[in-house]
Amino acid sequence: MAGEIVYADLRHPGNGFSPAEKRQAPALCPRWHGVLLKVSGLGNLILLVLVVVLSVQVFQGCLQPATISVPRQGAEQSRWGRNHTERCLISSLIRYFCELRRDSPAAYAGCKLCPKDWQLHGERCYRLSKEEGNWTQSKKGCENQDAQLVVLQNKKEKEYIKNITGRSTQPVWIGLISSHKKWRWVDNTSFNTQTFGSLKDMDEGCGTLKNEVLEVDTCGGEHKWVCQKDLLELSPSMVGDGEQCNASL
């Protein structure tokens, strides 16, 4: 056994780790570090909630429709209540659409306007539909254009409707309907038999106009119809006196 070499594993007394192993051991964080991390996370969460709430409020505010003031006709309408831009726009419209006054070449007279494809007669605008439908569809078709089925006021108006229809031999729907053998207009006014004569008694029926003759039909019939709506009246009194405007159409 003289040539054998004996190896011995020598360790220092202590905890059993070498100095290198001691350096590699992770250091434990103080307890207050964990508390700080939790408080920071909670603060970030609160900040995120506030950002979301404010974003929703701003988004809802953007979706709200803008309020537009529309000029009203009548005694309540005051030219002084309009802003400068609106008065200048009205002035431009008058210069563009209205004719010069005969007694004053520098001034314009008021004029009455109807929308495109509508015809002016008296104080109202009229339009003949291009399609056909039953009476309920015709009533809805007029309402979709902010109008109503025509309500005849007198015989002259009835004669004018004949011109709108092109003297067609086909009847057109008007705003007349019968319920329980009582005829009324769509504006809930009574039918004047002294002006237009009497109509056939029907429990359920609707009125038509053929040339200048009022007739009745079942409300499910298919006809064209005539709508009516108020006109737009432009007047120099709607513009401020002596106001300088650069607006042009």
Backbone hydrogen bonds in HBPLUS format (Angstrom, degrees):
<---DONOR---> <-ACCEPTOR-->    atom                        ^
c    i                          cat <-CA-CA->   ^        H-A-AA   ^      H-
h    n   atom  resd res      DA  || num        DHA   H-A  angle D-A-AA Bond
n    s   type  num  typ     dist DA aas  dist angle  dist       angle   num
A0022-LYS N   A0018-SER O   3.01 MM   4  6.31 146.3  2.13 147.8 158.0     1
A0023-ARG N   A0019-PRO O   3.10 MM   4  6.41 147.0  2.21 144.9 152.4     2
A0024-GLN N   A0020-ALA O   3.26 MM   4  6.56 144.0  2.40 143.9 152.6     3
A0033-HIS N   A0030-PRO O   3.22 MM   3  5.68 147.3  2.34 107.7 116.4     4
A0036-LEU N   A0032-TRP O   3.04 MM   4  6.19 154.7  2.11 142.9 149.2     5
A0037-LEU N   A0033-HIS O   3.04 MM   4  6.33 154.7  2.11 147.9 154.4     6
A0038-LYS N   A0034-GLY O   3.09 MM   4  6.35 156.2  2.15 147.0 152.7     7
A0039-VAL N   A0035-VAL O   3.04 MM   4  6.30 161.2  2.07 150.9 155.7     8
A0040-SER N   A0036-LEU O   2.95 MM   4  6.12 158.0  2.00 148.3 154.6     9
A0041-GLY N   A0037-LEU O   3.00 MM   4  6.19 157.1  2.05 146.4 152.2    10
A0042-LEU N   A0038-LYS O   3.01 MM   4  6.24 158.7  2.06 149.7 155.1    11
A0043-GLY N   A0039-VAL O   2.98 MM   4  6.22 154.8  2.04 146.7 153.5    12
A0044-ASN N   A0040-SER O   3.03 MM   4  6.31 155.9  2.09 148.1 154.2    13
A0045-LEU N   A0041-GLY O   3.04 MM   4  6.28 151.4  2.13 144.9 152.7    14
A0046-ILE N   A0042-LEU O   3.03 MM   4  6.34 158.0  2.08 150.6 155.5    15
A0047-LEU N   A0043-GLY O   3.00 MM   4  6.20 159.9  2.04 148.6 154.3    16
A0048-LEU N   A0044-ASN O   2.98 MM   4  6.18 152.2  2.06 144.9 152.1    17
A0049-VAL N   A0045-LEU O   3.05 MM   4  6.34 156.4  2.11 148.2 154.1    18
A0050-LEU N   A0046-ILE O   3.03 MM   4  6.32 159.0  2.07 150.6 155.8    19
A0051-VAL N   A0047-LEU O   3.05 MM   4  6.30 155.9  2.11 146.8 153.0    20
A0052-VAL N   A0048-LEU O   3.03 MM   4  6.30 158.8  2.08 150.2 155.4    21
A0053-VAL N   A0049-VAL O   3.00 MM   4  6.24 163.4  2.03 154.1 158.0    22
A0054-LEU N   A0050-LEU O   3.02 MM   4  6.17 169.7  2.03 152.8 155.6    23
A0055-SER N   A0051-VAL O   2.97 MM   4  6.08 151.5  2.06 143.9 152.1    24
A0056-VAL N   A0052-VAL O   3.03 MM   4  6.27 155.2  2.09 149.4 155.2    25
A0057-GLN N   A0053-VAL O   3.09 MM   4  6.38 159.5  2.13 151.1 156.3    26
A0058-VAL N   A0054-LEU O   3.03 MM   4  6.23 161.3  2.06 149.0 153.7    27
A0059-PHE N   A0055-SER O   2.95 MM   4  6.10 159.1  2.00 147.3 153.4    28
A0060-GLN N   A0056-VAL O   2.93 MM   4  6.12 159.8  1.97 151.0 156.0    29
A0061-GLY N   A0057-GLN O   3.01 MM   4  6.18 152.5  2.09 143.6 151.3    30
A0062-CYS N   A0058-VAL O   3.07 MM   4  6.36 144.1  2.20 144.1 153.1    31
A0063-LEU N   A0059-PHE O   3.22 MM   4  6.51 137.5  2.41 139.7 150.5    32
A0063-LEU N   A0060-GLN O   3.16 MM   3  5.15 129.2  2.43  94.3 107.6    33
A0077-GLN N   A0074-GLY O   3.16 MM   3  5.64 156.9  2.22 111.1 118.0    34
A0081-GLY N   A0078-SER O   3.03 MM   3  5.38 151.0  2.11 106.3 115.2    35
A0082-ARG N   A0079-ARG O   3.41 MM   3  5.73 167.2  2.43 106.6 110.3    36
A0087-ARG N   A0083-ASN O   3.11 MM   4  6.37 164.3  2.13 156.8 161.3    37
A0088-CYS N   A0084-HIS O   3.00 MM   4  6.18 156.9  2.05 151.2 157.5    38
A0089-LEU N   A0085-THR O   2.96 MM   4  6.17 149.2  2.06 144.3 153.0    39
A0090-ILE N   A0086-GLU O   3.00 MM   4  6.27 161.8  2.03 151.9 156.0    40
A0091-SER N   A0087-ARG O   2.96 MM   4  6.16 152.7  2.03 141.3 149.4    41
A0092-SER N   A0088-CYS O   2.97 MM   4  6.22 151.1  2.05 143.6 150.6    42
A0093-LEU N   A0089-LEU O   2.96 MM   4  6.28 155.1  2.02 149.1 156.2    43
A0094-ILE N   A0090-ILE O   2.94 MM   4  6.20 157.5  1.99 151.4 157.1    44
A0095-ARG N   A0091-SER O   3.05 MM   4  6.30 160.9  2.09 147.4 152.2    45
A0096-TYR N   A0092-SER O   2.96 MM   4  6.12 144.8  2.08 142.7 152.6    46
A0097-PHE N   A0093-LEU O   2.86 MM   4  5.94 167.8  1.88 157.5 159.8    47
A0098-CYS N   A0094-ILE O   2.89 MM   4  5.10 148.6  1.99 132.3 142.4    48
A0109-ALA N   A0099-GLU O   2.94 MM  10  5.94 169.8  1.95 169.9 171.0    49
A0101-ARG N   A0107-ALA O   2.89 MM   6  5.81 171.0  1.90 142.7 144.5    50
A0104-SER N   A0101-ARG O   3.34 MM   3  5.31 151.3  2.43  96.6 104.9    51
A0107-ALA N   A0104-SER O   2.98 MM   3  5.48 167.9  2.00 122.6 126.6    52
A0111-CYS N   A0234-LEU O   2.97 MM 123  5.38 143.5  2.10 138.0 149.4    53
A0234-LEU N   A0111-CYS O   2.83 MM 123  5.38 163.2  1.86 172.1 172.9    54
A0113-LEU N   A0232-LEU O   2.71 MM 119  5.04 162.6  1.74 149.7 156.0    55
A0232-LEU N   A0113-LEU O   2.91 MM 119  5.04 173.8  1.91 151.1 153.1    56
A0118-TRP N   A0115-PRO O   3.12 MM   3  5.55 150.1  2.21 136.4 135.2    57
A0119-GLN N   A0126-TYR O   2.74 MM   7  5.10 164.7  1.76 149.4 154.2    58
A0126-TYR N   A0119-GLN O   2.78 MM   7  5.10 153.1  1.85 140.1 149.3    59
A0121-HIS N   A0124-ARG O   3.01 MM   3  5.72 165.3  2.03 173.7 173.5    60
A0124-ARG N   A0121-HIS O   3.17 MM   3  5.72 168.1  2.19 131.1 134.5    61
A0125-CYS N   A0229-LYS O   2.83 MM 104  5.28 167.5  1.85 163.2 165.7    62
A0229-LYS N   A0125-CYS O   2.98 MM 104  5.28 144.1  2.11 139.7 147.3    63
A0127-ARG N   A0227-CYS O   3.08 MM 100  5.31 146.7  2.20 141.7 143.3    64
A0227-CYS N   A0127-ARG O   2.90 MM 100  5.31 162.8  1.93 156.8 158.2    65
A0129-SER N   A0225-TRP O   2.91 MM  96  5.54 168.0  1.93 166.0 168.8    66
A0133-GLY N   A0223-HIS O   2.94 MM  90  5.51 153.2  2.01 135.0 138.1    67
A0223-HIS N   A0133-GLY O   3.07 MM  90  5.51 166.3  2.09 139.7 136.9    68
A0138-SER N   A0134-ASN O   2.94 MM   4  6.23 152.6  2.02 151.7 160.2    69
A0135-TRP N   A0219-CYS O   3.04 MM  84  5.23 164.4  2.06 152.4 156.6    70
A0139-LYS N   A0135-TRP O   2.94 MM   4  6.19 156.0  2.00 150.9 157.0    71
A0140-LYS N   A0136-THR O   3.04 MM   4  6.27 160.4  2.08 146.9 152.0    72
A0141-GLY N   A0137-GLN O   2.80 MM   4  5.97 151.0  1.88 144.2 153.1    73
A0142-CYS N   A0138-SER O   3.12 MM   4  6.38 152.4  2.20 146.5 151.4    74
A0143-GLU N   A0139-LYS O   3.12 MM   4  6.37 162.6  2.15 146.8 151.9    75
A0144-ASN N   A0140-LYS O   2.96 MM   4  6.16 146.5  2.07 149.8 157.9    76
A0145-GLN N   A0142-CYS O   2.93 MM   3  5.32 151.8  2.01 109.4 118.5    77
A0147-ALA N   A0142-CYS O   2.98 MM   5  4.95 144.5  2.11 133.9 137.3    78
A0146-ASP N   A0143-GLU O   3.05 MM   3  4.97 153.3  2.12 114.0 112.0    79
A0148-GLN N   A0228-GLN O   3.09 MM  80  5.60 156.8  2.14 152.8 159.9    80
A0228-GLN N   A0148-GLN O   2.82 MM  80  5.60 149.7  1.92 157.2 166.8    81
A0150-VAL N   A0226-VAL O   3.01 MM  76  5.87 157.1  2.07 154.5 150.7    82
A0175-GLY N   A0150-VAL O   2.92 MM  25  5.26 158.8  1.97 144.5 146.2    83
A0158-LYS N   A0154-ASN O   3.27 MM   4  6.57 152.5  2.35 140.5 148.2    84
A0159-GLU N   A0155-LYS O   2.91 MM   4  6.24 149.1  2.01 147.3 155.3    85
A0160-TYR N   A0156-LYS O   2.99 MM   4  6.29 147.4  2.10 142.9 151.8    86
A0161-ILE N   A0157-GLU O   3.06 MM   4  6.38 151.7  2.14 150.1 156.4    87
A0162-LYS N   A0159-GLU O   3.20 MM   3  5.32 131.0  2.45  96.6 109.1    88
A0163-ASN N   A0160-TYR O   2.89 MM   3  5.22 129.0  2.15 105.0 118.4    89
A0164-ILE N   A0160-TYR O   3.23 MM   4  6.70 147.7  2.34 146.1 155.2    90
A0165-THR N   A0161-ILE O   3.10 MM   4  6.40 154.2  2.17 151.2 156.8    91
A0167-ARG N   A0162-LYS O   3.06 MM   5  5.41 161.6  2.10 171.8 166.1    92
A0166-GLY N   A0163-ASN O   3.15 MM   3  5.15 156.7  2.20 100.8 107.5    93
A0172-VAL N   A0209-LEU O   3.03 MM  37  5.37 148.8  2.13 128.6 136.8    94
A0209-LEU N   A0172-VAL O   2.86 MM  37  5.37 148.4  1.96 145.5 155.8    95
A0173-TRP N   A0224-LYS O   2.79 MM  51  6.23 165.2  1.81 151.1 150.6    96
A0226-VAL N   A0173-TRP O   3.39 MM  53  6.56 151.6  2.47 160.7 161.0    97
A0174-ILE N   A0207-GLY O   3.30 MM  33  5.95 161.2  2.34 144.0 140.2    98
A0176-LEU N   A0174-ILE O   2.83 MM   2  5.65 140.4  1.99  99.4  91.8    99
A0186-VAL N   A0175-GLY O   2.90 MM  11  5.17 133.5  2.12 138.3 142.7   100
A0207-GLY N   A0176-LEU O   2.78 MM  31  4.85 167.8  1.79 139.1 137.6   101
A0177-ILE N   A0184-ARG O   2.98 MM   7  5.70 169.0  1.99 165.0 167.6   102
A0184-ARG N   A0177-ILE O   2.95 MM   7  5.70 163.3  1.98 158.1 161.8   103
A0178-SER N   A0205-GLY O   2.76 MM  27  5.02 168.3  1.77 151.5 149.4   104
A0179-SER N   A0182-LYS O   3.09 MM   3  5.33 159.8  2.13 134.3 136.4   105
A0182-LYS N   A0179-SER O   3.20 MM   3  5.33 137.4  2.39  99.4 110.4   106
A0180-HIS N   A0203-ASP O   2.87 MM  23  4.33 139.1  2.04 137.5 135.6   107
A0181-LYS N   A0202-MET O   3.11 MM  21  4.80 130.9  2.37 124.7 125.2   108
A0185-TRP N   A0189-THR O   2.93 MM   4  5.40 172.4  1.93 164.1 166.3   109
A0188-ASN N   A0185-TRP O   2.89 MM   3  5.29 148.6  1.99 119.3 121.7   110
A0196-PHE N   A0192-ASN O   3.15 MM   4  6.34 168.1  2.16 153.4 156.9   111
A0197-GLY N   A0193-THR O   2.70 MM   4  4.36 133.0  1.91 120.4 127.5   112
A0206-CYS N   A0217-ASP O   2.94 MM  11  5.55 170.5  1.95 167.1 169.6   113
A0217-ASP N   A0206-CYS O   2.93 MM  11  5.55 148.7  2.03 157.7 167.4   114
A0208-THR N   A0215-GLU O   2.87 MM   7  5.16 164.9  1.89 140.6 141.4   115
A0215-GLU N   A0208-THR O   2.94 MM   7  5.16 168.0  1.95 137.7 141.4   116
A0210-LYS N   A0213-VAL O   2.88 MM   3  5.20 172.7  1.89 154.2 154.8   117
A0213-VAL N   A0210-LYS O   2.89 MM   3  5.20 166.6  1.91 129.5 131.7   118
A0221-GLY N   A0218-THR O   3.06 MM   3  5.80 167.2  2.07 127.7 128.5   119
A0238-MET N   A0235-SER O   2.94 MM   3  5.60 165.5  1.96 121.0 125.9   120
A0239-VAL N   A0236-PRO O   3.09 MM   3  5.66 168.7  2.10 119.2 122.2   121
